[in-house]
Amino acid sequence: MTLDRSDRSDPLEGQLDEWRAAFDRSFAEPRRLGDDDAVLDVLGIRIAGDPFALNLADLAGLQPAMPAAPYPATAPGLLGLAGHQGQVLPLYDLRALIGRGAATAVRWWAIARAAPLALAFEGFDGQWRLTPGDRLQQSDAAGTGWAVRCGGALRPLIELEGLIAAVAGSQLGEPSAGSFTTTTSAGAAGR
């Protein structure tokens, strides 16, 4: 026996039907641009005790650090190999890649979305959704281009695209990844 939904007198049943229809339509209609497109989701991390941020859109995953498998290579910042979802990835020390020396104890791995590699860092502070007002362009001695205000701190936003290019360049004999600083572009902050 099937129910004829048009004869319902219960307002709650009618509301549920409207919600179901709206849910189904949301997958059938083209995506509308709205206020949510201006938000930036970031991951708050710690490097050498200092607060930094990573654009969450640049990451494919985050996991607690485990011992890295040794790998006989001399690439700057390479810690070894890491496993993530059945893949073997080169694991790099994020602190070394941004020119702050080698990390003493890494506790987290961030998996890059744009390239098959993992980045190790010391601390994870949280995840935040930020509005355009929380993004600040700044120029300082460290060469940072963008910072975000979250978790009670102003955090330089690390552009993974530049880091990945620096790592790839060092593997091809181009300038060392260790010379890379935490620069960002306006496009990275506006995602």
OpenMM code with the backbone's topology and positions (N, CA, C; nanometers):
from openmm import Vec3, app, unit

residues = "MET THR LEU ASP ARG SER ASP ARG SER ASP PRO LEU GLU GLY GLN LEU ASP GLU TRP ARG ALA ALA PHE ASP ARG SER PHE ALA GLU PRO ARG ARG LEU GLY ASP ASP ASP ALA VAL LEU ASP VAL LEU GLY ILE ARG ILE ALA GLY ASP PRO PHE ALA LEU ASN LEU ALA ASP LEU ALA GLY LEU GLN PRO ALA MET PRO ALA ALA PRO TYR PRO ALA THR ALA PRO GLY LEU LEU GLY LEU ALA GLY HIS GLN GLY GLN VAL LEU PRO LEU TYR ASP LEU ARG ALA LEU ILE GLY ARG GLY ALA ALA THR ALA VAL ARG TRP TRP ALA ILE ALA ARG ALA ALA PRO LEU ALA LEU ALA PHE GLU GLY PHE ASP GLY GLN TRP ARG LEU THR PRO GLY ASP ARG LEU GLN GLN SER ASP ALA ALA GLY THR GLY TRP ALA VAL ARG CYS GLY GLY ALA LEU ARG PRO LEU ILE GLU LEU GLU GLY LEU ILE ALA ALA VAL ALA GLY SER GLN LEU GLY GLU PRO SER ALA GLY SER PHE THR THR THR THR SER ALA GLY ALA ALA GLY ARG".split()
positions = [
    Vec3(0.0848, -0.1175, 0.0000),
    Vec3(0.0000, 0.0000, 0.0000),
    Vec3(0.0893, 0.1237, 0.0000),
    Vec3(0.0621, 0.2162, -0.0886),
    Vec3(0.1383, 0.3397, -0.0941),
    Vec3(0.0524, 0.4543, -0.0446),
    Vec3(0.1192, 0.5499, 0.0147),
    Vec3(0.0485, 0.6662, 0.0669),
    Vec3(0.0459, 0.7755, -0.0381),
    Vec3(-0.0668, 0.8402, -0.0515),
    Vec3(-0.0770, 0.9557, -0.1387),
    Vec3(-0.0353, 1.0766, -0.0563),
    Vec3(0.0791, 1.1326, -0.0873),
    Vec3(0.1348, 1.2415, -0.0064),
    Vec3(0.0575, 1.3721, -0.0226),
    Vec3(-0.0241, 1.3825, -0.1242),
    Vec3(-0.0986, 1.5067, -0.1452),
    Vec3(-0.2125, 1.5241, -0.0454),
    Vec3(-0.2559, 1.4160, 0.0200),
    Vec3(-0.3670, 1.4242, 0.1144),
    Vec3(-0.3217, 1.4432, 0.2586),
    Vec3(-0.1989, 1.4729, 0.2816),
    Vec3(-0.1505, 1.4852, 0.4195),
    Vec3(-0.2005, 1.6137, 0.4822),
    Vec3(-0.2496, 1.6012, 0.6019),
    Vec3(-0.2963, 1.7191, 0.6733),
    Vec3(-0.1969, 1.7596, 0.7816),
    Vec3(-0.1050, 1.6726, 0.8147),
    Vec3(-0.0054, 1.7005, 0.9176),
    Vec3(0.0999, 1.7976, 0.8613),
    Vec3(0.1141, 1.9163, 0.9225),
    Vec3(0.2110, 2.0136, 0.8711),
    Vec3(0.3555, 1.9618, 0.8773),
    Vec3(0.3861, 1.8785, 0.9742),
    Vec3(0.5211, 1.8236, 0.9842),
    Vec3(0.5528, 1.7330, 0.8652),
    Vec3(0.4549, 1.6524, 0.8250),
    Vec3(0.4735, 1.5652, 0.7083),
    Vec3(0.4973, 1.6498, 0.5829),
    Vec3(0.4222, 1.7578, 0.5697),
    Vec3(0.4393, 1.8473, 0.4550),
    Vec3(0.5776, 1.9107, 0.4531),
    Vec3(0.6246, 1.9523, 0.5708),
    Vec3(0.7580, 2.0128, 0.5807),
    Vec3(0.8663, 1.9113, 0.5437),
    Vec3(0.8505, 1.7877, 0.5895),
    Vec3(0.9470, 1.6829, 0.5554),
    Vec3(0.9511, 1.6590, 0.4048),
    Vec3(0.8340, 1.6596, 0.3416),
    Vec3(0.8286, 1.6422, 0.1960),
    Vec3(0.9008, 1.7566, 0.1243),
    Vec3(0.8806, 1.8796, 0.1723),
    Vec3(0.9488, 1.9949, 0.1126),
    Vec3(1.0998, 1.9818, 0.1268),
    Vec3(1.1463, 1.9402, 0.2447),
    Vec3(1.2904, 1.9239, 0.2671),
    Vec3(1.3485, 1.8160, 0.1761),
    Vec3(1.2757, 1.7051, 0.1611),
    Vec3(1.3236, 1.5973, 0.0732),
    Vec3(1.3360, 1.6475, -0.0711),
    Vec3(1.2354, 1.7198, -0.1160),
    Vec3(1.2372, 1.7714, -0.2529),
    Vec3(1.3515, 1.8717, -0.2720),
    Vec3(1.3717, 1.9595, -0.1749),
    Vec3(1.4804, 2.0570, -0.1836),
    Vec3(1.6165, 1.9875, -0.1852),
    Vec3(1.6310, 1.8836, -0.1048),
    Vec3(1.7552, 1.8068, -0.1010),
    Vec3(1.7818, 1.7440, -0.2376),
    Vec3(1.6804, 1.6820, -0.2950),
    Vec3(1.6959, 1.6191, -0.4261),
    Vec3(1.7277, 1.7228, -0.5341),
    Vec3(1.6606, 1.8389, -0.5296),
    Vec3(1.6862, 1.9450, -0.6273),
    Vec3(1.8282, 1.9975, -0.6177),
    Vec3(1.8853, 1.9997, -0.4977),
    Vec3(2.0198, 2.0551, -0.4802),
    Vec3(2.1239, 1.9779, -0.5606),
    Vec3(2.0970, 1.8516, -0.5901),
    Vec3(2.1897, 1.7731, -0.6707),
    Vec3(2.1598, 1.7851, -0.8198),
    Vec3(2.0382, 1.8231, -0.8542),
    Vec3(1.9981, 1.8312, -0.9942),
    Vec3(2.0251, 1.9683, -1.0550),
    Vec3(2.0255, 2.0733, -0.9733),
    Vec3(2.0435, 2.2090, -1.0242),
    Vec3(2.1913, 2.2462, -1.0258),
    Vec3(2.2302, 2.3383, -1.1158),
    Vec3(2.3693, 2.3842, -1.1156),
    Vec3(2.4010, 2.4587, -0.9863),
    Vec3(2.5262, 2.4536, -0.9470),
    Vec3(2.5697, 2.5190, -0.8231),
    Vec3(2.5586, 2.6699, -0.8384),
    Vec3(2.5044, 2.7341, -0.7365),
    Vec3(2.4915, 2.8795, -0.7355),
    Vec3(2.6056, 2.9389, -0.6558),
    Vec3(2.6583, 3.0499, -0.7075),
    Vec3(2.7623, 3.1200, -0.6340),
    Vec3(2.6961, 3.2024, -0.5254),
    Vec3(2.7541, 3.1993, -0.4083),
    Vec3(2.6960, 3.2729, -0.2972),
    Vec3(2.8023, 3.3190, -0.2004),
    Vec3(2.7590, 3.3555, -0.0822),
    Vec3(2.8501, 3.4070, 0.0187),
    Vec3(2.9517, 3.3031, 0.0645),
    Vec3(2.9171, 3.1742, 0.0586),
    Vec3(3.0098, 3.0707, 0.1028),
    Vec3(3.1335, 3.0614, 0.0153),
    Vec3(3.1272, 3.1148, -0.1092),
    Vec3(3.2422, 3.1078, -0.1979),
    Vec3(3.3547, 3.1999, -0.1521),
    Vec3(3.3261, 3.2939, -0.0652),
    Vec3(3.4279, 3.3859, -0.0175),
    Vec3(3.5010, 3.3326, 0.1054),
    Vec3(3.4552, 3.2230, 0.1614),
    Vec3(3.5187, 3.1712, 0.2823),
    Vec3(3.6454, 3.0943, 0.2474),
    Vec3(3.7337, 3.0862, 0.3446),
    Vec3(3.8587, 3.0119, 0.3319),
    Vec3(3.8679, 2.9193, 0.4517),
    Vec3(3.8789, 2.7904, 0.4260),
    Vec3(3.8966, 2.6929, 0.5332),
    Vec3(4.0453, 2.6686, 0.5504),
    Vec3(4.0933, 2.6842, 0.6726),
    Vec3(4.2361, 2.6668, 0.6996),
    Vec3(4.2585, 2.5695, 0.8137),
    Vec3(4.3778, 2.5148, 0.8131),
    Vec3(4.4254, 2.4273, 0.9187),
    Vec3(4.5296, 2.5068, 0.9962),
    Vec3(4.5124, 2.5210, 1.1261),
    Vec3(4.6105, 2.5897, 1.2091),
    Vec3(4.7169, 2.4913, 1.2547),
    Vec3(4.8426, 2.5220, 1.2245),
    Vec3(4.9525, 2.4327, 1.2606),
    Vec3(5.0594, 2.5097, 1.3363),
    Vec3(5.1530, 2.4369, 1.3947),
    Vec3(5.2676, 2.4964, 1.4646),
    Vec3(5.3957, 2.4455, 1.4007),
    Vec3(5.4849, 2.5390, 1.3742),
    Vec3(5.6179, 2.5075, 1.3229),
    Vec3(5.7166, 2.5833, 1.4096),
    Vec3(5.8063, 2.5111, 1.4742),
    Vec3(5.9050, 2.5704, 1.5651),
    Vec3(5.8362, 2.6542, 1.6730),
    Vec3(5.7183, 2.6121, 1.7153),
    Vec3(5.6435, 2.6817, 1.8191),
    Vec3(5.5620, 2.8000, 1.7705),
    Vec3(5.5775, 2.8385, 1.6439),
    Vec3(5.5060, 2.9537, 1.5888),
    Vec3(5.3803, 2.9092, 1.5140),
    Vec3(5.2734, 2.9917, 1.5187),
    Vec3(5.1499, 2.9554, 1.4483),
    Vec3(5.1607, 2.9827, 1.2981),
    Vec3(5.1124, 2.8879, 1.2185),
    Vec3(5.1033, 2.9003, 1.0734),
    Vec3(4.9684, 2.8451, 1.0314),
    Vec3(4.9353, 2.8621, 0.9034),
    Vec3(4.8103, 2.8073, 0.8499),
    Vec3(4.8354, 2.7458, 0.7135),
    Vec3(4.7573, 2.6424, 0.6837),
    Vec3(4.7561, 2.5786, 0.5523),
    Vec3(4.6142, 2.5877, 0.4981),
    Vec3(4.6013, 2.6163, 0.3692),
    Vec3(4.4703, 2.6192, 0.3051),
    Vec3(4.4186, 2.4760, 0.2980),
    Vec3(4.3042, 2.4500, 0.3566),
    Vec3(4.2485, 2.3150, 0.3610),
    Vec3(4.2202, 2.2609, 0.2205),
    Vec3(4.1911, 2.3484, 0.1253),
    Vec3(4.1658, 2.3045, -0.0123),
    Vec3(4.2906, 2.2450, -0.0766),
    Vec3(4.4085, 2.2771, -0.0240),
    Vec3(4.5341, 2.2248, -0.0776),
    Vec3(4.5694, 2.0878, -0.0214),
    Vec3(4.4887, 2.0377, 0.0729),
    Vec3(4.5223, 1.9125, 0.1413),
    Vec3(4.4277, 1.7993, 0.1035),
    Vec3(4.4845, 1.6793, 0.0934),
    Vec3(4.4045, 1.5593, 0.0694),
    Vec3(4.3831, 1.4818, 0.1982),
    Vec3(4.4597, 1.5142, 0.3020),
    Vec3(4.4446, 1.4419, 0.4274),
    Vec3(4.5349, 1.4962, 0.5362),
    Vec3(4.5056, 1.4539, 0.6578),
    Vec3(4.5839, 1.4874, 0.7762),
    Vec3(4.5853, 1.3627, 0.8626),
    Vec3(4.7020, 1.3278, 0.9128),
    Vec3(4.7094, 1.2095, 0.9982),
    Vec3(4.8197, 1.2254, 1.1013),
    Vec3(4.8050, 1.1578, 1.2139),
    Vec3(4.9122, 1.1602, 1.3137),
    Vec3(5.0385, 1.0981, 1.2552),
    Vec3(5.1513, 1.1513, 1.2951),
    Vec3(5.2792, 1.1017, 1.2444),
    Vec3(5.3084, 0.9621, 1.2969),
    Vec3(5.3727, 0.8859, 1.2139),
    Vec3(5.4233, 0.7531, 1.2490),
    Vec3(5.5694, 0.7509, 1.2057),
    Vec3(5.6448, 0.6520, 1.2464),
    Vec3(5.7836, 0.6472, 1.1990),
    Vec3(5.7877, 0.6373, 1.0458),
    Vec3(5.8686, 0.7219, 0.9841),
    Vec3(5.8823, 0.7202, 0.8386),
    Vec3(5.9761, 0.6074, 0.7976),
    Vec3(5.9472, 0.5476, 0.6838),
    Vec3(6.0366, 0.4448, 0.6294),
    Vec3(6.1594, 0.5149, 0.5726),
    Vec3(6.2779, 0.4688, 0.6063),
    Vec3(6.3987, 0.5345, 0.5555),
    Vec3(6.4074, 0.5247, 0.4030),
    Vec3(6.4669, 0.6276, 0.3437),
    Vec3(6.4859, 0.6294, 0.1998),
    Vec3(6.6223, 0.6906, 0.1726),
    Vec3(6.7068, 0.6224, 0.0974),
    Vec3(6.8440, 0.6703, 0.0758),
    Vec3(6.8511, 0.7826, -0.0281),
    Vec3(6.8194, 0.9032, 0.0133),
    Vec3(6.8271, 1.0192, -0.0758),
    Vec3(6.8739, 1.1389, 0.0049),
    Vec3(6.9262, 1.2369, -0.0636),
    Vec3(6.9777, 1.3554, 0.0051),
    Vec3(6.8983, 1.4811, -0.0289),
    Vec3(6.7770, 1.4659, -0.0744),
    Vec3(6.6940, 1.5821, -0.1070),
    Vec3(6.6732, 1.6668, 0.0183),
    Vec3(6.6794, 1.8005, 0.0058),
    Vec3(6.6606, 1.8871, 0.1225),
    Vec3(6.5249, 1.8650, 0.1890),
    Vec3(6.5266, 1.8390, 0.3179),
    Vec3(6.4035, 1.8232, 0.3944),
    Vec3(6.3376, 1.6872, 0.3860),
    Vec3(6.3914, 1.5940, 0.3074),
    Vec3(6.3291, 1.4624, 0.2937),
    Vec3(6.3538, 1.3797, 0.4193),
    Vec3(6.2452, 1.3351, 0.4827),
    Vec3(6.2545, 1.2544, 0.6047),
    Vec3(6.2477, 1.1050, 0.5760),
    Vec3(6.1896, 1.0669, 0.4640),
    Vec3(6.1723, 0.9259, 0.4303),
    Vec3(6.0434, 0.9071, 0.3534),
    Vec3(5.9837, 0.7898, 0.3693),
    Vec3(5.8600, 0.7576, 0.2993),
    Vec3(5.7455, 0.7403, 0.3983),
    Vec3(5.6272, 0.7836, 0.3568),
    Vec3(5.5075, 0.7735, 0.4409),
    Vec3(5.3992, 0.6998, 0.3639),
    Vec3(5.3148, 0.6299, 0.4351),
    Vec3(5.2019, 0.5617, 0.3738),
    Vec3(5.0729, 0.6365, 0.4011),
    Vec3(4.9895, 0.6491, 0.2966),
    Vec3(4.8589, 0.7134, 0.3116),
    Vec3(4.7626, 0.6505, 0.2123),
    Vec3(4.6584, 0.5866, 0.2623),
    Vec3(4.5530, 0.5255, 0.1815),
    Vec3(4.6094, 0.4380, 0.0696),
    Vec3(4.7034, 0.3529, 0.1047),
    Vec3(4.7599, 0.2587, 0.0093),
    Vec3(4.8665, 0.3151, -0.0819),
    Vec3(4.9041, 0.4401, -0.0634),
    Vec3(5.0086, 0.5023, -0.1445),
    Vec3(5.1339, 0.5214, -0.0611),
    Vec3(5.2487, 0.5143, -0.1261),
    Vec3(5.3758, 0.5464, -0.0623),
    Vec3(5.4152, 0.6851, -0.1117),
    Vec3(5.4348, 0.7777, -0.0172),
    Vec3(5.4626, 0.9172, -0.0505),
    Vec3(5.5953, 0.9612, 0.0093),
    Vec3(5.6695, 1.0481, -0.0600),
    Vec3(5.7864, 1.1077, 0.0039),
    Vec3(5.7386, 1.2005, 0.1161),
    Vec3(5.8051, 1.1941, 0.2300),
    Vec3(5.7684, 1.2744, 0.3467),
    Vec3(5.8736, 1.3824, 0.3674),
    Vec3(5.8310, 1.5082, 0.3639),
    Vec3(5.9218, 1.6215, 0.3791),
    Vec3(5.8957, 1.6937, 0.5102),
    Vec3(6.0014, 1.7499, 0.5657),
    Vec3(5.9957, 1.8304, 0.6870),
    Vec3(5.9522, 1.9715, 0.6466),
    Vec3(5.8305, 2.0107, 0.6817),
    Vec3(5.7775, 2.1418, 0.6439),
    Vec3(5.8620, 2.2545, 0.7030),
    Vec3(5.9091, 2.2352, 0.8245),
    Vec3(5.9933, 2.3366, 0.8891),
    Vec3(6.1203, 2.3607, 0.8075),
    Vec3(6.1834, 2.2552, 0.7597),
    Vec3(6.3048, 2.2701, 0.6790),
    Vec3(6.2732, 2.3359, 0.5446),
    Vec3(6.1593, 2.3015, 0.4858),
    Vec3(6.1241, 2.3564, 0.3550),
    Vec3(6.0982, 2.5063, 0.3591),
    Vec3(6.0516, 2.5582, 0.4718),
    Vec3(6.0277, 2.7033, 0.4791),
    Vec3(6.1476, 2.7771, 0.5379),
    Vec3(6.2596, 2.7058, 0.5549),
    Vec3(6.3833, 2.7709, 0.5953),
    Vec3(6.3985, 2.7963, 0.7435),
    Vec3(6.3370, 2.7162, 0.8286),
    Vec3(6.3462, 2.7346, 0.9737),
    Vec3(6.4233, 2.6227, 1.0418),
    Vec3(6.5073, 2.5525, 0.9684),
    Vec3(6.5865, 2.4444, 1.0264),
    Vec3(6.5078, 2.3149, 1.0325),
    Vec3(6.5738, 2.2121, 1.0783),
    Vec3(6.5101, 2.0802, 1.0862),
    Vec3(6.4212, 2.0695, 1.2096),
    Vec3(6.3092, 2.0014, 1.1941),
    Vec3(6.2179, 1.9782, 1.3069),
    Vec3(6.2783, 1.8743, 1.3998),
    Vec3(6.2574, 1.8939, 1.5288),
    Vec3(6.3094, 1.7981, 1.6262),
    Vec3(6.2113, 1.6851, 1.6515),
    Vec3(6.0829, 1.7144, 1.6518),
    Vec3(5.9816, 1.6103, 1.6759),
    Vec3(5.8551, 1.6453, 1.5985),
    Vec3(5.8250, 1.5688, 1.4948),
    Vec3(5.7024, 1.5934, 1.4185),
    Vec3(5.5915, 1.5049, 1.4736),
    Vec3(5.4719, 1.5623, 1.4786),
    Vec3(5.3576, 1.4886, 1.5331),
    Vec3(5.2455, 1.4682, 1.4318),
    Vec3(5.2519, 1.5410, 1.3197),
    Vec3(5.1438, 1.5349, 1.2209),
    Vec3(5.1998, 1.5313, 1.0802),
    Vec3(5.1222, 1.4702, 0.9899),
    Vec3(5.1528, 1.4710, 0.8473),
    Vec3(5.0336, 1.5297, 0.7740),
    Vec3(5.0605, 1.6256, 0.6858),
    Vec3(4.9587, 1.6791, 0.5949),
    Vec3(4.9869, 1.6209, 0.4569),
    Vec3(4.8848, 1.5676, 0.3937),
    Vec3(4.8991, 1.5075, 0.2614),
    Vec3(4.8557, 1.6112, 0.1579),
    Vec3(4.9464, 1.6445, 0.0661),
    Vec3(4.9171, 1.7447, -0.0365),
    Vec3(4.8183, 1.6893, -0.1381),
    Vec3(4.7322, 1.7763, -0.1883),
    Vec3(4.6349, 1.7369, -0.2898),
    Vec3(4.6954, 1.7470, -0.4303),
    Vec3(4.7801, 1.8470, -0.4552),
    Vec3(4.8300, 1.8744, -0.5899),
    Vec3(4.9438, 1.7829, -0.6337),
    Vec3(5.0088, 1.7164, -0.5415),
    Vec3(5.1229, 1.6302, -0.5754),
    Vec3(5.1299, 1.5167, -0.4747),
    Vec3(5.1859, 1.4050, -0.5146),
    Vec3(5.1959, 1.2914, -0.4219),
    Vec3(5.3100, 1.3100, -0.3225),
    Vec3(5.2834, 1.3867, -0.2171),
    Vec3(5.3823, 1.4034, -0.1112),
    Vec3(5.3145, 1.4386, 0.0197),
    Vec3(5.3867, 1.4124, 0.1289),
    Vec3(5.3372, 1.4423, 0.2634),
    Vec3(5.4324, 1.5417, 0.3284),
    Vec3(5.3781, 1.6255, 0.4153),
    Vec3(5.4557, 1.7271, 0.4861),
    Vec3(5.4412, 1.7050, 0.6359),
    Vec3(5.5532, 1.6969, 0.7049),
    Vec3(5.5529, 1.6728, 0.8490),
    Vec3(5.5677, 1.8055, 0.9230),
    Vec3(5.4924, 1.8204, 1.0326),
    Vec3(5.5031, 1.9408, 1.1151),
    Vec3(5.4793, 1.9046, 1.2608),
    Vec3(5.5103, 1.9991, 1.3495),
    Vec3(5.5114, 1.9699, 1.4930),
    Vec3(5.3761, 1.9731, 1.5621),
    Vec3(5.2906, 2.0682, 1.5301),
    Vec3(5.1676, 2.0826, 1.6076),
    Vec3(5.0466, 2.1150, 1.5225),
    Vec3(4.9309, 2.0727, 1.5714),
    Vec3(4.8025, 2.0973, 1.5057),
    Vec3(4.7139, 2.1700, 1.6054),
    Vec3(4.6688, 2.2905, 1.5689),
    Vec3(4.5883, 2.3722, 1.6596),
    Vec3(4.4387, 2.3671, 1.6314),
    Vec3(4.3997, 2.3353, 1.5096),
    Vec3(4.2575, 2.3297, 1.4783),
    Vec3(4.2290, 2.3644, 1.3341),
    Vec3(4.0992, 2.3723, 1.3044),
    Vec3(4.0520, 2.4053, 1.1708),
    Vec3(3.9539, 2.5206, 1.1840),
    Vec3(3.9643, 2.6183, 1.0930),
    Vec3(3.8779, 2.7344, 1.0983),
    Vec3(3.8227, 2.7671, 0.9611),
    Vec3(3.7004, 2.8199, 0.9585),
    Vec3(3.6397, 2.8757, 0.8373),
    Vec3(3.6451, 3.0268, 0.8531),
    Vec3(3.7126, 3.0924, 0.7591),
    Vec3(3.7392, 3.2350, 0.7699),
    Vec3(3.6663, 3.3142, 0.6623),
    Vec3(3.6321, 3.4361, 0.6962),
    Vec3(3.5713, 3.5288, 0.6014),
    Vec3(3.6820, 3.6132, 0.5385),
    Vec3(3.6516, 3.6869, 0.4313),
    Vec3(3.7547, 3.7711, 0.3702),
    Vec3(3.8174, 3.8704, 0.4682),
    Vec3(3.7429, 3.9141, 0.5688),
    Vec3(3.7970, 4.0072, 0.6678),
    Vec3(3.9048, 3.9468, 0.7569),
    Vec3(3.9126, 3.8142, 0.7598),
    Vec3(4.0144, 3.7470, 0.8407),
    Vec3(4.1454, 3.7269, 0.7654),
    Vec3(4.1500, 3.7675, 0.6383),
    Vec3(4.2717, 3.7549, 0.5576),
    Vec3(4.3386, 3.8903, 0.5463),
    Vec3(4.4649, 3.8942, 0.5745),
    Vec3(4.5388, 4.0194, 0.5730),
    Vec3(4.6624, 4.0052, 0.4858),
    Vec3(4.6831, 4.1034, 0.3985),
    Vec3(4.8066, 4.1031, 0.3221),
    Vec3(4.9105, 4.1699, 0.4094),
    Vec3(5.0260, 4.1070, 0.4200),
    Vec3(5.1293, 4.1648, 0.5047),
    Vec3(5.2638, 4.1473, 0.4375),
    Vec3(5.3512, 4.2411, 0.4642),
    Vec3(5.4890, 4.2265, 0.4174),
    Vec3(5.5769, 4.2430, 0.5398),
    Vec3(5.6597, 4.1437, 0.5614),
    Vec3(5.7498, 4.1496, 0.6758),
    Vec3(5.8836, 4.0905, 0.6358),
    Vec3(5.9753, 4.0862, 0.7283),
    Vec3(6.1102, 4.0382, 0.7004),
    Vec3(6.1120, 3.8923, 0.6570),
    Vec3(6.0139, 3.8149, 0.6998),
    Vec3(6.0109, 3.6728, 0.6643),
    Vec3(5.9625, 3.6507, 0.5214),
    Vec3(5.9136, 3.7544, 0.4560),
    Vec3(5.8683, 3.7409, 0.3184),
    Vec3(5.7285, 3.6850, 0.3032),
    Vec3(5.6486, 3.6880, 0.4083),
    Vec3(5.5130, 3.6337, 0.3999),
    Vec3(5.4240, 3.7329, 0.3273),
    Vec3(5.3385, 3.6804, 0.2391),
    Vec3(5.2492, 3.7675, 0.1643),
    Vec3(5.1101, 3.7764, 0.2239),
    Vec3(5.0589, 3.6675, 0.2827),
    Vec3(4.9257, 3.6665, 0.3406),
    Vec3(4.9293, 3.6055, 0.4793),
    Vec3(4.8427, 3.6565, 0.5631),
    Vec3(4.8256, 3.6001, 0.6968),
    Vec3(4.6757, 3.5886, 0.7219),
    Vec3(4.6398, 3.4995, 0.8111),
    Vec3(4.4997, 3.4825, 0.8481),
    Vec3(4.4872, 3.4953, 0.9989),
    Vec3(4.3737, 3.5505, 1.0415),
    Vec3(4.3477, 3.5671, 1.1835),
    Vec3(4.2563, 3.4540, 1.2280),
    Vec3(4.3089, 3.3644, 1.3112),
    Vec3(4.2283, 3.2530, 1.3602),
    Vec3(4.2915, 3.1939, 1.4853),
    Vec3(4.2081, 3.1393, 1.5691),
    Vec3(4.2569, 3.0755, 1.6903),
    Vec3(4.3320, 3.1703, 1.7815),
    Vec3(4.2958, 3.2972, 1.7799),
    Vec3(4.3601, 3.3946, 1.8665),
    Vec3(4.4984, 3.4368, 1.8212),
    Vec3(4.5363, 3.4014, 1.6993),
    Vec3(4.6705, 3.4355, 1.6515),
    Vec3(4.6653, 3.4781, 1.5055),
    Vec3(4.7608, 3.5595, 1.4674),
    Vec3(4.7803, 3.5951, 1.3280),
    Vec3(4.8772, 3.4920, 1.2715),
    Vec3(4.8333, 3.4185, 1.1716),
    Vec3(4.9115, 3.3060, 1.1195),
    Vec3(4.9512, 3.3303, 0.9743),
    Vec3(5.0808, 3.3230, 0.9426),
    Vec3(5.1203, 3.3268, 0.8018),
    Vec3(5.0590, 3.2073, 0.7290),
    Vec3(5.0063, 3.2317, 0.6103),
    Vec3(4.9444, 3.1272, 0.5291),
    Vec3(5.0509, 3.0702, 0.4357),
    Vec3(5.0826, 2.9432, 0.4527),
    Vec3(5.1849, 2.8778, 0.3709),
    Vec3(5.1212, 2.8311, 0.2408),
    Vec3(5.1782, 2.8729, 0.1299),
    Vec3(5.1281, 2.8348, -0.0015),
    Vec3(5.1937, 2.7030, -0.0424),
    Vec3(5.1161, 2.5964, -0.0460),
    Vec3(5.1719, 2.4655, -0.0796),
    Vec3(5.2144, 2.4562, -0.2255),
    Vec3(5.1494, 2.5294, -0.3131),
    Vec3(5.1867, 2.5256, -0.4544),
    Vec3(5.3334, 2.5649, -0.4730),
    Vec3(5.3757, 2.6699, -0.4044),
    Vec3(5.5151, 2.7131, -0.4121),
    Vec3(5.6103, 2.6124, -0.3499),
    Vec3(5.5691, 2.5530, -0.2389),
    Vec3(5.6524, 2.4506, -0.1747),
    Vec3(5.6702, 2.3297, -0.2654),
    Vec3(5.5621, 2.2868, -0.3268),
    Vec3(5.5684, 2.1703, -0.4153),
    Vec3(5.6592, 2.1997, -0.5343),
    Vec3(5.6495, 2.3197, -0.5896),
    Vec3(5.7368, 2.3584, -0.7010),
    Vec3(5.8827, 2.3610, -0.6566),
    Vec3(5.9085, 2.4095, -0.5342),
    Vec3(6.0453, 2.4132, -0.4825),
    Vec3(6.1005, 2.2727, -0.4633),
    Vec3(6.0174, 2.1819, -0.4118),
    Vec3(6.0601, 2.0428, -0.3932),
    Vec3(6.0892, 1.9795, -0.5287),
    Vec3(6.0004, 1.9984, -0.6249),
    Vec3(6.0210, 1.9418, -0.7587),
    Vec3(6.1459, 2.0008, -0.8225),
    Vec3(6.1700, 2.1294, -0.8022),
    Vec3(6.2889, 2.1943, -0.8571),
    Vec3(6.4171, 2.1404, -0.7978),
    Vec3(6.4171, 2.1112, -0.6684),
    Vec3(6.5382, 2.0589, -0.6041),
    Vec3(6.5683, 1.9181, -0.6527),
    Vec3(6.4654, 1.8432, -0.6900),
    Vec3(6.4869, 1.7079, -0.7412),
    Vec3(6.5384, 1.7111, -0.8844),
    Vec3(6.5162, 1.8221, -0.9540),
    Vec3(6.5621, 1.8348, -1.0919),
    Vec3(6.6927, 1.9124, -1.1017),
    Vec3(6.7552, 1.9424, -0.9874),
    Vec3(6.8818, 2.0137, -0.9875),
    Vec3(6.8679, 2.1641, -0.9926),
    Vec3(6.7481, 2.2163, -0.9715),
    Vec3(6.7255, 2.3597, -0.9695),
    Vec3(6.7507, 2.4114, -0.8286),
    Vec3(6.7245, 2.5398, -0.7984),
    Vec3(6.7530, 2.5937, -0.6650),
    Vec3(6.6924, 2.5100, -0.5536),
    Vec3(6.7610, 2.5067, -0.4416),
    Vec3(6.7235, 2.4237, -0.3269),
    Vec3(6.5909, 2.4638, -0.2669),
    Vec3(6.5157, 2.3649, -0.2195),
    Vec3(6.3882, 2.3903, -0.1521),
    Vec3(6.4101, 2.4645, -0.0221),
    Vec3(6.5278, 2.4559, 0.0366),
    Vec3(6.5555, 2.5236, 0.1624),
    Vec3(6.5550, 2.6743, 0.1496),
    Vec3(6.5681, 2.7263, 0.0255),
    Vec3(6.5687, 2.8707, 0.0065),
    Vec3(6.4277, 2.9274, -0.0035),
    Vec3(6.3273, 2.8429, -0.0001),
    Vec3(6.1879, 2.8857, -0.0110),
    Vec3(6.1409, 2.9454, 0.1208),
    Vec3(6.0686, 3.0565, 0.1137),
    Vec3(6.0083, 3.1141, 0.2340),
    Vec3(5.8571, 3.1034, 0.2216),
    Vec3(5.7874, 3.1493, 0.3220),
    Vec3(5.6421, 3.1336, 0.3269),
    Vec3(5.5727, 3.2437, 0.2488),
    Vec3(5.5917, 3.2473, 0.1187),
    Vec3(5.5231, 3.3460, 0.0363),
    Vec3(5.3925, 3.2879, -0.0126),
    Vec3(5.2985, 3.3762, -0.0376),
    Vec3(5.1691, 3.3329, -0.0891),
    Vec3(5.1253, 3.4295, -0.1964),
    Vec3(5.0275, 3.3891, -0.2722),
    Vec3(4.9713, 3.4758, -0.3749),
    Vec3(4.8288, 3.5121, -0.3368),
    Vec3(4.7786, 3.6162, -0.3977),
    Vec3(4.6407, 3.6568, -0.3694),
    Vec3(4.5436, 3.5476, -0.4097),
    Vec3(4.5740, 3.4723, -0.5140),
    Vec3(4.4857, 3.3650, -0.5576),
    Vec3(4.4741, 3.2558, -0.4540),
    Vec3(4.5846, 3.2258, -0.3856),
    Vec3(4.5795, 3.1194, -0.2853),
    Vec3(4.4940, 3.1608, -0.1676),
    Vec3(4.4993, 3.2884, -0.1313),
    Vec3(4.4218, 3.3319, -0.0158),
    Vec3(4.2752, 3.3501, -0.0510),
    Vec3(4.2463, 3.3692, -0.1775),
    Vec3(4.1083, 3.3927, -0.2154),
    Vec3(4.0301, 3.2668, -0.2442),
    Vec3(4.0933, 3.1512, -0.2364),
    Vec3(4.0211, 3.0264, -0.2646),
    Vec3(3.9241, 2.9919, -0.1583),
] * unit.nanometer
topology = app.Topology()
chain = topology.addChain("A")
for resn in residues:
    res = topology.addResidue(resn, chain)
    for name in ("N", "CA", "C"):
        topology.addAtom(name, app.Element.getBySymbol(name[0]), res)
